[in-house]
């Protein structure tokens, strides 16, 4: 299992570097993953919800969100359920940035297909999702 997790970690590091090379100047993988999270799971989350999801301190998430808000990719609006809190809303510009980054990566990813194969990618995806769920479930325990 250590070897498996080690490979996953190395793959994560390499894929982060590849992604960052396709992001606009001044944006990081942290910015992209926050936007991706909001697209995948829906916006309207609190900064604390997002910090928990990413397992980072609230201050780190607040810094990431501040950078996104400054660039107009998200809006922080008052939380009607908690007068002191905020909710994170994705803007059209944020959705467009995520889509642009994915489109920019597509040619580089497409170059891997002949060497790796779509069938192989599809076959390991359920296993990787199972591993993610297992790790996700174990993080609070």
N, C-alpha and C positions, 0 to 999 in steps of 0.2 A: 504493500500500500504506500510506503514511503516513496518508492520509485515512481509510482503512478502520480502521487501528489507533486513530486519534484518535477516531473515532465509537464504537468498542468501548470505549475508555477513558471517554468521556463517559457512555455507557450504563451502564458499571460503576459510575461515581460516583453517578449518579442512582438506580440500583437499590439500591445500598448504603444511601443515605439513606432510600429508601422502606422497605427492610427494617428498618433500625434504629428507625424510628418505630413498628414493630409488635412490638418486643422488650420484655421485662420491664425495669423500671427497673434501671439499672446494668449491663445486658448490651450488648455491642457486636456489630457485624458479625463481628469476629474470633472471638468466642465462638460465634456461630451457624455460621460457616464451619467451625470445628473440629468441632462436633457433626455438621454435614452431611457432612463428610469421613468421619467414623467410621461414620455410617449408610450412606453410599454404598459405601465400600470395606472396611468391616469394622473392628472395633476390634482391640485387641491390638498396636497399633503402639507404637513407642518415641517419646518426645518428639523425638528427633533425626530419626526418619523423618518425623514431621509437620513439623518445621522445614524439612527439605529439600523436602518436597512444597509448602510454602507459600513457600519461598525467603525465610525470615526467620531471624534469628539464634536459636540455641537458647534464649538468655535471653528473647527475646520470646515464643517458643512456651511456655516454662516459665511465664511470667507469665500468659498466656492460660489455660493448663491449670490453674494454681493457682486462678484465679478460678472456673473451672468446677467444680473439685473442692470448693472452699469452699461452693459452692451445691448440691453433691450431684448434679451432672449427669454427672460422670465419677468413676472411681476410678483412682488410680495404685497399681499393685501391683508387687511385686518381679518382675523379669524372671528366670525360671528359667534362661535361657541366659547371663545376665550378672548376677552377684550384686550389682553396684553399680547396675545400671540399673533402669528402671521400664517398665511397659507401661501403656498408656492403655486403660481399659475404660469403655464407655458404660453408664450406668445407665438404668433405666426412666424416671426423671425427665428425663434428658437427651434420650431419644427423644421423650418427651411434649412437652418444650419446643420441639424442632424442629418437631414436628407442629403444635403450637399456633401457632407463628409462621407456618407455611405457611398454615394455615387462616385466620389473621387477615389475611393478605395477599390471600387468594383474591378477596374482593369488589373490591378495588382492581385486581387483575389482570383480573378479569372485565370491568371497565369498558373495558379496552383492546380487547377482542375485536371489538366492532363497528367500531372505527376501524382496527384492524390486520388482524384476521382470523386464524382458526386455520389456514387453508390456507397463508397466507403464512408464518406462524410455523413450520409443519411443513416448508415448502419451504426455509427458510433454515437450519434446524437442522443438517442434514448439512454444510453449508458452514462453519458456525461450529464444529462439532466437528472438522472437518478443519483449520481455522485453529488451534484449541486444541492439537491434536496436533502440528502443525508448530512452534508456539511452545514447547510442552512439550519436544519433542525437541531444540530449539535452545538451551535454557537452560544446558545443561552444556557446550556447545561453544564 
